[in-house]
Amino acid sequence: MRPPFAPVRRTAGWPPALALALATALAGCAATPPTPAPELTQLAPAQWFAPQPHGGTAAQLVDWWRQPGSDSALASLIDAALRDAPTVDAAEARVNAARAQLGAQRAGLMPRVDAAASASRGNSSAIGSTAPGGSPPIITTLQAGLQAQWEIDLFGRQRALVDAARTRVDGAEALAQSARVSLVADVAGAYHGLRLCQLMLTTASADAASRGETARLTGISRDAGFTAPATAALADASAAEGRNRVTQQRAVCDAQRKVLVALTGLPEPDLEQKVAVAQTPSAQAASFSIAQLPAETLRQRPDVWAAEREVLAARAEIDAADAARWPSLSLGGNVAALQLRSGGASANLSTWTFGPLQLALPIWDGGRIAANQAGARARYDEAVANYKGQVRQAVREVETALTDGAAARAREADARAAVAGYRRQFDAMQGMYRQGMASLPQLEEARRTLLNAEIALNQLLHDRDAAGVALYRAAGGRWNAPP
């Protein structure tokens, strides 16, 4: 029987302040999830509004420069550029950096084991450790062992960081492919620009030769007294203008050639040799087709895929920031060998420790965790906004490329007919001038009309090819996203 004076034992309860702090901390763990990012099908239009080219297939987007009928010179330049491309190498380096970051985050899920060794020498002045009148003994301590530490991922914080790093690897790989597509498009655009310049130079050279011949014949007629000096002066001025146009166009071609040298990394003589064997591709050689549904085409764009991966990575970082409010559990341990030496004597010991098993709950950190959560949500909102903007830009680029290509194809027949008609008019006017039935100003007017028509046709053919290259870039080169 319990004595009447014995106190009653009660179970100790949580102190009110600690209980309130714990409840507040756990309540803060339940964070509101962010607004989900819209699906690609919600952002993309239901259909393309620009007309698509006929006679092409989507499969031709892949390595289109190697398709039958394509320009072999362009194919060799693109292959040379892909072999030595600083932009692609930089993108590949970013992929390697992302993979390294993924490895570092994965390591956070595993225990950490360190080797440790120490040596110390000293004495002890504890009572009874020395004889009367003696000095404390000198003790040498040698220790070596292994220390282990493991933070158990109870609430998925480290797993969320691994997910974020993994999606960023996917995004970096997609951007590396985007760099290749951009390089191919840049080389093709520069090559078509050089071809246009060469066509312009050929046209200008033929025009200058014709002007020179007209000036020569007019000079003979003037010397014979059949042509007024003013008319001969006009012919000489026209010939000088033609030569000036040739010089100017040749300089433009030289500058365009430098662009290709920079893109391909080839020495200029080698590039000249490759361009010299260029052939004019057929009208259908650069004709592509894309998926009827815009969402299917946009999924093949590496930059859109990378923007979507960044949204997922930012969402995973929100989960990691939220998980930081929950308790963390860590487990440690060590195994060590110890040797003590003193006065010629020694003792060997071995020790091991399992633990401590430590549970830590954040109560007050000055708002650091809350700030990290707010920052993670802000980065997520930014990633969603960038994703929306990337999709809109992709839609605009595809629609623009389709529109430009359709317009160029629709104008080509009329442009060729115009050149043929103006050529016949000029030939007739030139014959009439030589027979004295037309004046030199009339001949020059016919020449200018023909020259402008030829320039317009050359520009149109360039626009047609450029639209095909732009469609290749806008459609992402028919890149297939990983599953």
Secondary structure, DSSP 8 states (H G I E B T S, - for coil): ---TTS---------HHHHHHHHHHHHHHS---------HHHHS-SS--S---SS--GGGGTTGGGSTTS-HHHHHHHHHHHHS-HHHHHHHHHHHHHHHHHHHHHHTTS-EEEEEEEEEEEE---TTSS-TT----EEEEEEEEEEEEEEE-SSSHHHHHHHHHHHHHHHHHHHHHHHHHHHHHHHHHHHHHHHHHHHHHHHHHHHHHHHHHHHHHHHHHHHTTSS-HHHHHHHHHHHHHHHHHHHHHHHHHHHHHHHHHHHH---HHHHHHHHHT-----TTTT-----SSHHHHHTT-HHHHHHHHHHHHHHHHHHHHHHTTS-EEEEEEEEEEEEEEETTEEEEEEEEEEEEEEEE-----TTHHHHHHHHHHHHHHHHHHHHHHHHHHHHHHHHHHHHHHHHHHHHHHHHHHHHHHHHHHHHHHHHHHHTTSS-HHHHHHHHHHHHHHHHHHHHHHHHHHHHHHHHHHHTGGG-----
